């Protein structure tokens, strides 16, 4: 979500605020990026090794793109576990995620300019011909305006930009006559009806065929949209206007940005997450730099770079000043309330904020970019990937990882800005982890759970549009790319728009004259025109000196507290605020403090709001901790070799895989398949892992029958056709209300879709070996090399150099302290009585996987200052204090809590909000 190089430059080391010429301004930061060659803390990487890693990226792209074209095209996306295309309406709905799919060959369009960046010009020419021949933009399907803009409109414009560049070079695309641009214009007009609101903010969705609010459109009744959804249009829409001369697109996008600017919270200069498109009222009043807002800030700065309009820079700098004042708590970036910006709105961060260090590079604010990036890298080193959300003390909050590219993006821009080979090593780690944990025979699969290593049947188009582009550019030298990347700006989807658009077909209304801009002191613009003397003091270890204090921030340093401490209050001797984890209903002092909250003063009110937030999160976490964590079924036989990992539900009986070694064996179907009576084929399941179908009897009964037949484990497959862990909550199998200690084998539950993967493999390969474990194990490269590849293309893929097996283990508990080893196992559960099997399966509270049941690591006396002492109180984990009991609140507490219903609902909405 950052740009290829650019920014407003100045000729001296003195910060300036005068208007600058566009060409001069785009040159200065390029100079910074190109000439900053500090080597800080890491040995320089040889040209040969960089080429080797670049070639590895090319091979990985070929594996992903080739499998999409072979198994999925013309579908929108590839489902890499089942080796087929994802077509809207033919697969179970995934909710809002599916709004990106419009039956317009999304992955192909999103990959167009990636092909050129990776020097695959012949493949690009073939891809453009396929788009022109096959893609239909007039489908009766409701799509996201935001996603369609950044992925499809941006993809068409990026493809057009590089098509005309190649045509000018004289070798490729000589037949091209702006056909992609005409498609982009057609799509632009299809999106325009979404702006038919009084505010100028677009509806979040539109029907490609029928538009908005018609009965057949099935959309147009929405009232809310996210800030990023309305504020991430200006680059694509302005580029479309500049390319075609049709000014209407740029005008509509500017109007939406103008309205968002007018509706900012004036005292904090922050914007909320969601806004009413008709009234302009903020619906979600929390503010951060992650999901829901991220690319709004990005596009303000990049609109200034691309369009040369100073008003966009003024707005960005105003917001950036507020971000650094309230949201930035180095190295963390924590959401706050727009009306009370000193009050944190949540205790976790989402993965989308990983783009922000890259944007800070464009801004020129390198120090906080290095700090946040290093913190994120430490989280990745612990979990192999960046979880969708993680807490302030770096525990997993949402365990999924859909192969997001934002961290790779920031890594690329930090390397360009610093020249520090450390960032090449970071990129190398990303490549290794993708190949080791996400690569499957038909592409790359998203991670369902970074703790278990299980996969999701999903490979989003942005993976090809962004990830491979940034990784290749990270290791490429200028001569490795067939055009000058610095002549282009990157959109939020990493599509390339030429900077010369700034002087073409300019809009007549360039500046919003109705807005009053806040005069900021010059310090706010100190970093707008960076040069090497300012960014990098005469110290080749500059970047390393910033990173070094953060090396152990995830594992060994004191956990970061979830609130900002009112330092002035504690310096004056005031008591710290009451924390939810310390609250006891039997303590009169606590009750008195509770009554004062919200009544005595603004500080008490702030304490009350914070207390309510902590109470809700603590209660929610306690409910989650009652659930057992997910398990993994890993297919280890040829041709999978451990590449396919399926999310499995645990059982409350049988062998506990978190306490014992994993179970490995070949699978065999039981007869009868439902396992509800003595097996008639005991010789087939003897010494194997039995496959059983759900239904007609209790899970424990099935387990006993296959155990008596000599099975070493069991996998129960859901009989509800089409069910999937992608769309259903995690299931766990309970007992039958009797003593289940006699069941000694491990039992796992697979939904129908995941079970079908094993059944299909069994039909095709006859012998299928699986590993039942609490988390996926590292693959055995030697086994892969010894086995005969199952296809010519995969033979080429296997020829890539094997990855080193010494990978960091993923700890379900998120902590490695020996003191915590006793907490690795889930809490004991008594067998649940049930009248039928429905009672045997209990869904988890949310789709996200349960949080770990752990205390923080021992601090070993490292935290001695007051701030760290208070941080110990701010942990969101369950207090070990036996006096705390949430089920024994007195009635007066209920009446007090009733006064805060509105705040409770707000926090619950934030807690349930999904990326």
C-alpha positions in Angstrom: 0.0 0.0 0.0 2.9 2.4 -0.7 4.3 3.8 -3.8 7.3 3.0 -5.9 9.2 6.0 -5.1 8.2 9.6 -5.1 7.1 12.2 -2.7 7.7 15.9 -2.6 11.3 16.8 -2.7 13.3 19.9 -1.7 16.8 20.8 -2.7 18.3 21.5 0.7 18.4 20.0 4.2 16.1 22.8 5.5 12.4 21.7 5.8 10.2 23.7 3.5 6.5 24.3 3.1 6.4 26.2 -0.1 4.7 24.7 -3.2 7.0 22.5 -5.2 7.3 21.6 -8.8 6.1 18.1 -9.5 9.1 16.7 -11.3 11.5 18.1 -8.8 9.4 16.8 -5.9 9.2 13.3 -7.3 13.0 13.2 -7.8 14.1 14.0 -4.3 12.8 11.1 -2.4 13.9 8.8 -5.3 17.4 10.2 -4.7 17.0 9.3 -1.0 15.9 5.8 -1.9 18.5 5.3 -4.6 21.6 6.7 -2.8 21.0 5.6 0.7 23.3 2.6 0.9 24.0 2.3 4.6 24.8 -1.2 5.7 23.6 -1.6 9.2 24.1 -4.6 11.3 23.9 -7.2 8.6 26.5 -8.4 6.1 25.9 -7.2 2.5 24.1 -9.8 0.4 26.0 -10.8 -2.7 24.7 -10.1 -6.1 24.5 -13.9 -6.7 22.4 -14.6 -3.6 20.0 -11.7 -4.5 19.6 -13.2 -8.0 19.0 -16.6 -6.5 16.3 -15.3 -4.3 14.8 -13.3 -7.1 14.6 -16.4 -9.3 13.0 -18.2 -6.4 10.3 -15.5 -6.3 9.8 -16.0 -10.0 9.4 -19.8 -9.6 6.9 -19.2 -6.7 4.8 -16.8 -8.9 4.8 -19.4 -11.7 3.5 -22.0 -9.3 0.7 -19.8 -8.1 -0.2 -18.2 -11.5 0.2 -21.4 -13.4 -2.1 -23.3 -11.1 -4.7 -20.5 -11.3 -4.7 -20.6 -15.1 -4.7 -24.4 -15.2 -7.3 -25.2 -12.5 -9.3 -22.0 -11.9 -9.4 -19.6 -14.9 -11.8 -18.0 -15.8 -13.1 -18.2 -12.2 -12.2 -15.2 -10.0 -9.8 -17.1 -7.7 -8.1 -20.4 -7.2 -9.0 -22.8 -4.3 -5.6 -24.4 -3.9 -6.6 -27.3 -1.6 -9.3 -28.6 -3.9 -7.5 -27.5 -7.1 -10.5 -25.7 -8.6 -11.9 -22.2 -9.2 -13.9 -20.2 -6.8 -17.1 -19.1 -8.5 -19.6 -16.8 -6.7 -22.7 -18.7 -5.8 -21.3 -22.1 -6.4 -19.4 -22.2 -3.1 -20.8 -21.6 0.5 -20.9 -17.9 1.1 -18.1 -16.4 3.1 -19.9 -13.2 3.7 -18.3 -9.8 2.9 -15.2 -11.6 1.7 -17.0 -12.7 -1.4 -18.0 -9.2 -2.4 -14.6 -9.0 -4.2 -15.8 -11.7 -6.6 -17.7 -10.4 -9.7 -17.2 -13.3 -12.2 -14.7 -11.1 -14.0 -11.5 -13.3 -13.8 -10.3 -11.3 -10.8 -7.0 -13.0 -10.3 -6.0 -12.6 -14.0 -6.8 -8.9 -14.0 -5.1 -8.3 -10.7 -2.0 -10.0 -11.9 -1.5 -8.1 -15.2 1.2 -5.6 -14.2 2.9 -8.1 -11.9 3.7 -10.1 -15.1 5.5 -7.1 -16.5 7.4 -6.3 -13.3 8.6 -9.9 -13.3 9.8 -9.6 -16.9 7.1 -12.0 -18.2 6.2 -9.8 -21.1 5.0 -12.7 -23.4 2.8 -14.0 -20.7 1.5 -10.4 -20.1 0.6 -10.1 -23.8 -1.3 -13.5 -23.7 -3.1 -12.4 -20.5 -4.2 -9.2 -22.0 -5.7 -11.0 -25.0 -7.5 -13.4 -22.6 -9.0 -10.4 -20.6 -10.2 -8.8 -23.8 -11.6 -12.0 -25.2 -13.2 -13.6 -22.0 -13.9 -11.0 -19.3 -17.5 -9.7 -19.0 -18.1 -6.7 -16.8 -21.9 -6.8 -17.2 -22.7 -9.6 -14.7 -25.7 -9.7 -12.5 -23.7 -9.8 -9.3 -23.4 -7.5 -6.3 -19.8 -6.5 -5.7 -17.8 -4.2 -3.3 -17.2 -0.8 -4.8 -13.9 -0.6 -2.9 -12.6 -4.0 -3.9 -13.7 -3.6 -7.5 -12.0 -0.3 -7.7 -8.6 -1.2 -6.3 -8.4 -4.7 -7.8 -10.3 -4.6 -11.1 -10.3 -0.9 -12.2 -6.7 -0.6 -10.8 -5.7 -3.8 -12.5 -7.0 -2.7 -15.8 -5.3 0.8 -15.5 -2.1 -0.8 -14.3 -2.2 -3.2 -17.3 -2.9 -0.3 -19.7 0.0 1.8 -18.2 2.5 -1.0 -18.9 0.9 -2.0 -22.2 1.5 1.5 -23.7 5.0 1.5 -22.2 5.8 -1.8 -23.9 4.3 -0.6 -27.1 6.5 2.4 -27.1 9.5 0.2 -26.7 8.6 -1.4 -30.0 8.8 -5.2 -29.3 5.6 -6.2 -27.5 2.0 -5.1 -27.6 2.3 -3.5 -31.1 -1.4 -4.4 -31.7 -2.6 -2.8 -28.6 -5.0 0.2 -29.0 -6.1 1.1 -25.5 -8.6 -1.8 -25.2 -7.9 -2.2 -21.5 -8.5 1.5 -21.0 -11.8 1.2 -22.7 -12.7 -1.7 -20.4 -11.7 0.5 -17.4 -13.9 3.3 -18.6 -16.8 1.0 -19.0 -16.3 -0.3 -15.4 -15.9 3.3 -14.1 -19.3 4.2 -15.5 -20.8 1.1 -13.8 -19.4 2.2 -10.5 -20.6 5.9 -10.7 -24.3 5.2 -9.6 -22.9 4.2 -6.2 -22.1 7.9 -5.6 -25.8 8.9 -5.8 -26.0 10.0 -2.2 -26.5 13.4 -0.6 -23.1 13.3 0.9 -21.2 12.1 -2.1 -19.9 9.1 -0.3 -20.5 5.9 -2.3 -22.7 3.0 -1.4 -20.5 0.1 -0.3 -21.9 -2.2 -2.9 -23.3 -2.1 -6.4 -24.8 -4.5 -8.9 -22.6 -4.5 -12.0 -25.6 -5.0 -14.3 -28.4 -3.2 -12.5 -26.7 -0.5 -10.5 -28.2 0.7 -7.2 -31.7 0.6 -5.6 -33.5 -1.1 -8.4 -35.5 -4.2 -7.2 -33.3 -6.5 -9.3 -30.1 -4.8 -8.0 -30.5 -6.4 -4.6 -28.5 -3.6 -3.0 -28.7 0.1 -2.3 -30.3 -0.2 1.2 -27.0 0.1 3.1 -26.5 3.2 5.3 -22.9 2.8 6.4 -19.5 2.4 4.7 -16.0 2.3 6.0 -13.7 5.3 5.8 -11.2 3.4 3.6 -14.0 2.2 1.3 -15.1 5.8 0.6 -11.6 7.3 0.7 -9.6 4.9 -1.5 -10.9 5.9 -4.9 -8.9 9.0 -5.9 -5.9 7.4 -7.5 -7.8 5.0 -9.8 -10.6 7.5 -10.6 -8.3 10.4 -11.2 -6.0 8.2 -13.4 -9.1 7.1 -15.4 -10.0 10.8 -15.9 -6.5 11.8 -16.8 -6.2 8.9 -19.3 -9.6 9.4 -20.9 -10.2 13.1 -20.5 -13.6 12.3 -18.7 -13.3 14.5 -15.6 -16.4 13.1 -13.9 -14.5 10.2 -12.2 -11.9 12.4 -10.5 -14.7 14.9 -9.5 -16.7 12.2 -7.8 -13.7 10.8 -5.9 -12.6 14.3 -4.8 -16.1 15.0 -3.5 -16.0 11.9 -1.3 -12.6 12.8 0.1 -13.8 16.4 0.7 -16.8 15.1 2.7 -14.6 12.8 4.9 -12.3 15.7 5.6 -15.2 17.9 6.6 -16.5 15.2 9.0 -13.2 14.6 10.8 -13.4 15.0 14.5 -12.1 18.6 14.8 -10.6 18.4 18.3 -8.5 15.3 17.5 -8.3 15.5 13.7 -9.0 11.8 13.6 -11.7 9.9 11.6 -13.7 6.9 12.7 -13.9 3.5 11.1 -17.5 3.6 9.6 -19.7 6.5 8.6 -23.3 7.0 7.6 -23.3 7.7 3.9 -26.4 9.9 4.1 -26.0 11.9 7.3 -22.2 11.9 7.7 -22.5 10.7 11.4 -19.7 8.4 12.6 -21.1 5.0 13.3 -17.8 3.4 14.6 -16.0 6.1 16.5 -12.7 4.2 17.1 -9.8 5.3 15.0 -6.5 3.6 14.0 -4.3 3.0 10.9 -5.5 -0.6 10.3 -8.7 -2.2 8.9 -11.4 0.3 7.8 -9.2 3.4 7.7 -5.7 2.4 6.4 -5.8 3.3 2.7 -7.7 6.6 3.3 -4.5 8.0 4.8 -2.4 6.3 2.1 -4.4 7.9 -0.7 -4.2 11.4 0.7 -0.5 11.4 0.5 -0.3 9.6 -2.8 -2.9 11.8 -4.3 -0.6 14.7 -3.6 2.3 12.8 -5.2 0.3 11.9 -8.3 -1.9 14.9 -8.8 0.2 17.7 -7.4 -2.6 19.2 -5.2 -1.2 20.7 -2.0 -4.6 20.4 -0.2 -4.1 16.6 -0.1 -0.7 17.1 1.6 -2.2 19.5 4.1 -4.9 17.0 5.0 -2.4 14.1 5.3 -0.1 16.1 7.5 -2.9 17.1 9.8 -4.0 13.5 10.2 -0.4 12.3 10.5 0.2 14.7 13.3 -2.9 13.3 15.1 -1.8 9.7 14.5 1.6 10.3 15.9 0.2 12.2 18.9 -2.5 9.7 19.8 -2.4 6.3 18.0 1.4 5.8 17.8 2.7 4.2 21.0 6.1 3.0 19.7 6.4 0.3 18.6 2.6 -0.2 18.8 -0.2 1.5 16.8 -3.3 1.3 19.0 -6.8 2.3 18.1 -8.3 5.2 20.1 -11.6 7.0 20.4 -11.9 10.0 18.1 -13.6 12.0 20.9 -11.3 10.8 23.6 -8.1 10.1 21.8 -6.1 9.4 25.0 -8.4 6.4 25.6 -7.5 3.2 23.7 -10.4 1.6 22.0 -9.0 -1.9 21.9 -6.2 -4.0 23.2 -5.1 -5.6 19.9 -3.8 -4.7 16.5 -4.8 -6.0 13.1 -2.5 -7.2 10.4 -3.5 -4.5 7.9 -1.5 -1.8 9.8 1.6 -3.5 8.6 1.4 -1.2 5.5 2.0 1.9 7.7 5.8 1.7 8.0 5.9 1.8 4.2 3.7 4.9 4.2 6.0 6.5 6.8 8.9 5.9 4.5 7.1 7.9 1.8 6.4 10.6 4.5 10.1 10.4 5.4 9.5 9.5 9.1 12.0 6.6 9.2 12.5 6.0 12.9 9.0 5.0 13.8 8.8 3.0 10.6 11.8 1.0 11.6 10.4 0.5 15.1 6.9 -0.8 14.1 8.3 -2.9 11.3 10.8 -4.6 13.7 8.0 -5.3 16.2 5.9 -6.9 13.4 8.9 -9.0 12.3 9.4 -10.3 15.8 5.7 -11.4 15.8 6.3 -13.1 12.4 9.3 -14.9 13.7 7.2 -16.3 16.5 4.3 -17.5 14.4 5.8 -17.8 10.9 3.2 -15.4 9.6 1.5 -12.3 10.9 -1.8 -13.2 12.6 -4.9 -11.3 11.4 -4.9 -9.7 14.9 -2.6 -9.9 17.9 -2.7 -8.4 21.4 -0.5 -5.7 22.9 1.5 -8.4 24.6 1.8 -10.2 21.2 -0.6 -13.2 21.8 -2.8 -14.4 18.9 -6.2 -12.7 18.8 -7.4 -13.8 15.4 -5.3 -16.7 14.1 -6.0 -16.5 10.4 -3.5 -15.3 7.8 -4.7 -14.9 4.2 -1.2 -14.4 2.8 -1.4 -10.6 3.2 1.4 -8.6 1.5 1.5 -5.5 3.6 4.5 -6.5 5.7 6.5 -7.4 2.5 5.5 -4.0 1.1 6.9 -2.1 4.1 10.0 -4.3 4.0 10.7 -3.3 0.4 10.3 0.4 1.1 12.5 0.3 4.2 15.2 -1.4 2.2 14.9 1.2 -0.6 15.1 4.0 2.0 18.0 2.6 4.1 19.9 0.2 1.9 20.2 -2.0 5.0 20.8 -5.6 4.0 18.9 -6.6 7.1 15.7 -6.1 5.2 16.9 -8.5 2.5 17.2 -11.1 5.2 13.7 -10.3 6.3 12.5 -10.9 2.7 14.4 -14.2 2.6 12.5 -15.3 5.7 9.2 -14.4 4.1 10.1 -16.5 1.0 11.1 -19.5 3.2 8.0 -19.4 5.3 5.7 -19.2 2.3 7.4 -22.2 0.7 7.5 -24.1 3.9 4.1 -23.5 5.4 1.8 -22.1 2.7 2.8 -23.9 -0.5 0.6 -26.7 -1.6 0.5 -28.8 -4.9 -2.0 -26.4 -6.5 -0.6 -23.1 -5.4 -0.3 -21.3 -2.0 -3.0 -21.7 0.6 -4.0 -19.2 3.2 -3.4 -20.1 6.8 -6.5 -21.0 8.8 -4.6 -20.9 12.0 -1.0 -19.7 12.4 -0.6 -21.7 15.6 -1.5 -25.1 14.1 -0.3 -24.4 10.6 -3.7 -25.6 9.2 -4.7 -24.3 5.7 -7.8 -22.6 4.3 -8.9 -23.3 0.7 -8.2 -19.8 -0.4 -5.6 -17.9 -2.5 -6.7 -14.3 -2.8 -5.9 -12.3 -5.9 -3.9 -9.7 -3.9 -1.3 -12.4 -3.2 -0.3 -12.4 -6.9 -0.9 -8.7 -7.4 1.2 -7.5 -4.5 3.3 -10.2 -2.6 5.4 -11.4 -5.6 5.8 -7.8 -6.9 7.2 -6.5 -3.7 9.4 -9.6 -3.0 10.8 -9.5 -6.5 11.5 -5.8 -6.4 13.2 -6.2 -3.0 15.9 -8.4 -4.6 16.1 -6.9 -8.0 18.6 -4.4 -9.2 17.7 -1.7 -11.6 18.9 -3.6 -14.6 16.7 -6.5 -13.7 13.6 -4.6 -14.5 12.7 -3.7 -18.1 11.4 -0.2 -17.2 12.1 2.4 -14.6 9.9 1.6 -11.6 10.4 5.0 -10.2 8.4 6.6 -13.0 5.3 5.0 -11.4 3.3 5.2 -8.2 1.9 2.1 -6.5 -1.8 2.0 -5.7 -3.0 0.3 -2.5 -3.2 -2.9 -4.6 0.3 -2.3 -5.9 -0.9 -1.4 -9.4 1.3 1.0 -11.3 0.1 4.4 -12.5 2.6 6.7 -14.4 3.6 9.9 -12.6 3.3 11.9 -15.9 -0.5 11.8 -15.3 0.0 14.8 -13.0 0.3 17.1 -16.0 -2.4 15.5 -18.2 -6.1 16.5 -18.5 -6.0 18.2 -15.1 -9.3 18.7 -13.3 -10.5 22.3 -13.2 -11.5 22.1 -9.5 -8.3 21.0 -7.9 -8.8 22.3 -4.4 -11.6 22.1 -1.9 -12.1 25.8 -1.2 -14.9 25.2 1.4 -12.6 23.5 3.9 -10.7 25.3 6.6 -7.3 23.9 7.0 -5.6 24.0 10.4 -2.4 25.9 10.6 0.2 23.6 11.9 3.6 24.7 13.2 6.5 23.9 10.9 7.5 20.9 12.9 4.7 19.0 11.4 6.4 19.3 8.0 9.9 18.6 9.1 9.9 15.2 7.3 8.0 16.1 4.2 11.1 16.9 2.2 13.7 14.4 3.5 17.3 14.1 2.5 20.0 11.7 3.5 21.6 14.1 6.0 18.3 14.4 7.9 17.1 10.8 7.6 20.4 9.1 8.3 22.9 10.7 10.6 26.5 9.9 9.9 26.2 6.5 11.4 26.1 3.4 9.3 24.5 1.5 12.2 21.6 4.0 12.4 18.8 1.5 11.6 20.3 -1.2 13.7 20.5 1.1 16.7 16.7 1.6 16.4 15.9 -2.1 16.0 18.2 -3.4 18.7 16.0 -2.5 21.7 13.1 -4.3 20.0 14.8 -7.6 19.3 13.2 -9.4 22.2 10.1 -7.4 22.5 7.8 -10.3 21.8 9.3 -13.1 23.9 11.4 -11.6 26.7 10.7 -8.0 27.4 7.9 -6.8 29.6 4.5 -7.0 28.0 3.1 -3.7 26.9 0.1 -2.5 28.9 -3.2 -2.1 27.3 -3.7 1.5 28.4 -1.8 4.7 28.3 -0.8 5.6 31.8 -1.7 9.0 33.1 1.9 9.8 34.1 1.2 13.1 35.6 -1.4 11.6 37.9 0.9 8.9 39.2 3.8 11.3 39.7 1.5 13.3 41.9 0.8 10.3 44.1 -2.7 9.4 42.8 -3.7 5.7 42.8 -3.7 3.9 39.5 -7.2 3.2 38.1 -9.2 0.1 39.0 -8.5 -2.6 36.5 -11.1 -5.2 35.5 -8.9 -8.2 36.4 -8.4 -6.8 39.9 -12.1 -6.1 40.6 -13.8 -8.0 43.4 -17.5 -7.6 44.0 -17.0 -8.1 47.7 -14.5 -5.2 48.0 -16.3 -2.1 49.3 -13.6 0.2 48.0 -14.0 -1.3 44.5 -17.7 -0.7 44.6 -17.2 2.9 45.6 -14.8 3.5 42.8 -17.2 1.9 40.4 -20.0 4.2 41.5 -17.8 7.3 40.9 -16.9 6.3 37.4 -18.7 8.5 34.9 -20.0 10.9 37.5 -17.3 12.7 39.4 -15.0 14.0 36.7 -13.8 13.5 33.2 -10.9 11.4 34.4 -13.3 9.2 36.4 -15.5 8.9 33.2 -12.5 7.9 31.2 -11.6 5.2 33.9 -15.2 4.0 33.7 -15.1 3.6 29.9 -11.8 1.8 30.1 -13.0 -0.5 32.9 -16.1 -1.5 30.9 -13.9 -2.3 27.9 -11.6 -4.5 30.0 -14.6 -6.2 31.6 -16.2 -7.1 28.3 -12.9 -8.4 26.8 -12.0 -10.3 29.9 -15.5 -12.0 30.0 -15.3 -12.8 26.3 -11.8 -14.3 26.7 -12.9 -16.5 29.6 -15.7 -17.9 27.4 -13.3 -18.6 24.6 -10.8 -20.3 26.9 -13.4 -22.9 27.7 -13.1 -24.1 24.1 -10.3 -26.6 23.2 -7.9 -25.3 20.5 -8.1 -26.6 17.0 -6.0 -29.5 15.8 -4.3 -30.3 12.5 -4.6 -33.2 10.0 -1.5 -33.1 7.8 -1.3 -35.2 4.7 2.3 -36.4 4.6 2.3 -39.0 1.8 3.1 -38.5 -1.9 2.4 -36.1 -3.6 1.4 -33.9 -0.7 4.5 -34.3 1.6 3.0 -32.4 4.4 2.0 -29.4 2.2 -1.7 -29.8 2.9 -2.8 -29.1 6.5 -6.5 -29.3 7.4 -8.2 -27.6 10.3 -9.7 -30.3 12.6 -12.0 -30.1 15.6 -10.8 -31.7 18.8 -12.5 -34.2 21.0 -13.0 -34.0 24.8 -12.1 -37.6 25.1 -9.3 -39.9 23.9 -5.6 -39.2 23.5 -4.8 -35.5 24.0 -2.6 -34.5 21.2 -1.3 -31.4 23.0 0.2 -33.6 25.7 1.3 -36.6 23.7 3.3 -37.2 20.5 1.4 -36.9 17.3 -0.2 -39.9 15.7 0.9 -40.9 12.2 -0.6 -43.5 10.0 -2.3 -44.5 6.8 -6.1 -43.9 6.6 -8.8 -46.5 5.9 -12.6 -46.2 5.7 -14.5 -48.1 8.2 -17.4 -50.5 7.5 -20.0 -49.6 8.3 -19.0 -46.1 7.4 -20.9 -44.5 10.3 -19.0 -46.6 12.8 -22.1 -47.2 14.9 -21.7 -51.0 15.2 -18.9 -53.5 15.3 -16.7 -53.1 12.3 -17.0 -55.7 9.6 -13.5 -54.9 8.1 -11.2 -54.8 11.2 -8.3 -56.1 9.1 -8.6 -52.9 6.9 -8.3 -50.5 9.8 -5.9 -52.4 12.0 -3.0 -50.2 12.8 -4.5 -47.4 10.7 -6.4 -44.2 11.2 -10.1 -44.9 10.6 -12.3 -42.6 8.6 -15.9 -42.5 9.9 -18.9 -40.5 8.9 -20.8 -38.4 11.4 -24.3 -39.4 12.3 -26.7 -42.0 13.8 -24.8 -42.6 17.1 -22.5 -40.8 19.6 -19.0 -39.9 18.8 -17.7 -41.9 21.8 -19.5 -45.0 20.5 -17.8 -44.6 17.1 -14.4 -44.2 18.8 -14.9 -47.4 20.8 -15.8 -49.4 17.8 -12.8 -48.4 15.7 -10.5 -48.8 18.8 -11.8 -52.3 19.3 -10.9 -53.0 15.6 -7.3 -52.0 16.2 -7.4 -48.5 14.8 -4.7 -46.1 16.1 -6.8 -43.0 15.6 -10.1 -41.8 14.1 -11.2 -39.0 11.8 -15.0 -38.2 11.9 -16.1 -36.6 8.6 -19.2 -34.4 8.7 -22.2 -35.8 6.9 -23.5 -32.3 6.1 -22.5 -31.9 2.4 -20.6 -28.7 1.7 -19.8 -27.8 5.3 -16.4 -26.3 5.7 -14.1 -24.8 8.3 -13.9 -21.7 6.1 -17.5 -20.8 6.9 -18.4 -22.7 10.1 -17.2 -22.3 13.6 -14.8 -24.8 15.1 -16.5 -27.9 16.4 -15.4 -30.0 19.3 -16.7 -33.5 20.0 -17.9 -34.2 23.5 -18.4 -37.5 25.2 -21.6 -39.5 25.7 -22.2 -38.6 29.4 -20.4 -41.7 30.6 -16.9 -42.4 31.6 -14.8 -42.1 28.4 -11.4 -43.0 30.0 -11.5 -46.3 28.1 -10.9 -44.4 24.8 -7.2 -44.2 24.3 -6.9 -43.2 20.7 -7.0 -39.6 19.3 -10.2 -38.5 17.6 -10.5 -35.5 15.3 -13.4 -33.9 13.4 -13.3 -32.7 9.8 -16.0 -30.8 8.0 -17.3 -32.2 4.7 -15.0 -30.1 2.5 -11.8 -31.0 4.4 -12.9 -34.6 4.7 -13.4 -34.8 0.9 -9.8 -33.8 0.3 -8.7 -36.9 2.2 -11.3 -39.2 0.5 -10.5 -37.9 -2.9 -6.8 -38.5 -2.3 -7.6 -42.0 -1.1 -9.5 -42.8 -4.3 -6.7 -41.4 -6.5 -3.6 -42.7 -4.7 -4.9 -45.7 -2.7 -2.5 -45.1 0.2 -2.7 -41.9 2.0 -0.7 -41.2 5.2 -1.7 -38.4 7.6 -0.4 -36.9 10.8 -2.8 -36.1 13.6 -1.3 -33.4 15.8 -1.9 -30.2 17.8 0.0 -28.2 15.1 1.5 -28.9 11.7 5.0 -30.3 11.6 7.9 -29.2 9.4 8.0 -31.0 6.1 10.7 -33.5 5.3 12.6 -32.2 2.2 14.5 -35.4 1.8 11.3 -37.4 1.4 10.1 -35.0 -1.2 13.3 -35.4 -3.2 13.2 -39.2 -3.0 9.6 -39.5 -4.2 8.8 -39.3 -7.9 6.9 -36.1 -8.7 3.3 -36.5 -9.7 3.5 -34.1 -12.7 6.0 -32.4 -14.9 5.2 -29.0 -13.7 5.5 -30.0 -10.0 8.8 -31.7 -10.9 10.0 -28.3 -11.8 8.7 -26.9 -8.6 10.4 -29.5 -6.5 13.7 -28.6 -8.2 13.8 -25.5 -6.2 16.4 -25.7 -3.5 15.0 -27.4 -0.4 14.4 -25.1 2.6 16.3 -25.5 5.8 14.4 -27.6 8.2 15.4 -25.6 11.2 12.3 -23.4 11.4 11.0 -21.8 14.6 8.2 -23.9 16.2 4.8 -22.4 16.7 3.8 -22.6 20.3 0.1 -22.8 20.9 0.6 -21.0 24.2 2.5 -18.1 22.5 5.1 -18.3 25.3 8.2 -20.4 25.7 8.8 -19.9 29.4 9.4 -23.2 31.2 7.1 -21.9 33.9 4.2 -22.0 31.5 4.7 -25.6 30.3 2.0 -26.8 32.6 -0.5 -24.6 30.9 0.0 -26.0 27.4 -2.8 -28.4 27.8 -6.4 -27.3 27.5 -8.6 -27.3 30.6 -10.2 -30.6 31.6 -13.8 -31.0 30.5 -16.3 -33.3 32.0 -18.2 -35.5 29.6 -21.3 -33.8 28.4 -24.6 -35.7 28.5 -26.6 -35.5 25.3 -29.8 -36.9 23.9 -28.4 -37.1 20.4 -25.3 -36.2 18.5 -26.2 -32.6 18.2 -25.3 -32.1 21.8 -21.9 -33.7 21.2 -20.7 -30.9 19.0 -20.4 -27.5 20.5 -19.4 -24.6 18.2 -16.9 -22.1 19.5 -18.2 -18.6 20.2 -16.7 -17.0 17.1 -15.2 -18.0 13.8 -11.8 -16.9 15.1 -10.0 -19.6 17.0 -9.9 -19.4 20.8 -7.2 -17.6 22.6 -4.6 -19.4 24.5 -5.1 -20.1 28.2 -1.8 -18.8 29.4 -0.4 -16.5 31.9 2.3 -14.0 30.6 5.9 -15.2 30.7 7.8 -14.7 33.9 9.4 -11.3 33.9 12.3 -12.4 36.0 12.6 -9.1 37.7 13.2 -7.2 34.5 10.4 -4.7 34.9 11.3 -2.3 37.6 9.8 1.0 36.6 6.3 2.2 37.5 5.0 1.9 33.9 6.0 -1.7 33.7 4.5 -2.5 37.1 1.2 -1.1 35.9 1.5 -3.1 32.7 1.4 -6.3 34.7 -2.0 -5.2 35.8 -3.2 -4.6 32.3 -2.9 -8.1 30.9 -6.1 -9.3 29.3 -5.6 -12.9 30.4 -7.6 -14.5 33.1 -6.4 -13.6 36.5 -5.2 -16.5 38.6 -6.7 -14.9 41.7 -9.3 -17.3 42.9 -11.3 -14.5 44.5 -12.3 -13.2 41.1 -15.6 -14.8 40.1 -17.6 -13.3 37.3 -20.6 -15.5 38.1 -21.1 -14.1 41.6 -21.8 -10.4 41.0 -24.0 -8.6 43.5 -27.2 -6.9 42.3 -25.8 -3.4 42.9 -23.1 -4.1 40.3 -25.7 -5.1 37.8 -27.5 -1.8 38.3 -24.3 0.1 37.9 -23.5 -1.7 34.7 -26.9 -1.0 33.4 -26.1 2.7 33.3 -23.4 1.9 30.7 -25.3 -0.1 28.2 -24.5 2.2 25.4 -20.8 1.8 26.0 -21.1 -1.9 26.4 -22.9 -2.2 23.0 -20.2 -0.1 21.4 -17.4 -2.2 22.7 -19.2 -5.4 21.8 -19.5 -4.2 18.3 -15.8 -3.5 18.1 -15.0 -6.9 19.6 -17.2 -8.7 17.0 -16.0 -6.6 14.1 -14.1 -8.7 11.6 -11.4 -7.7 9.2 
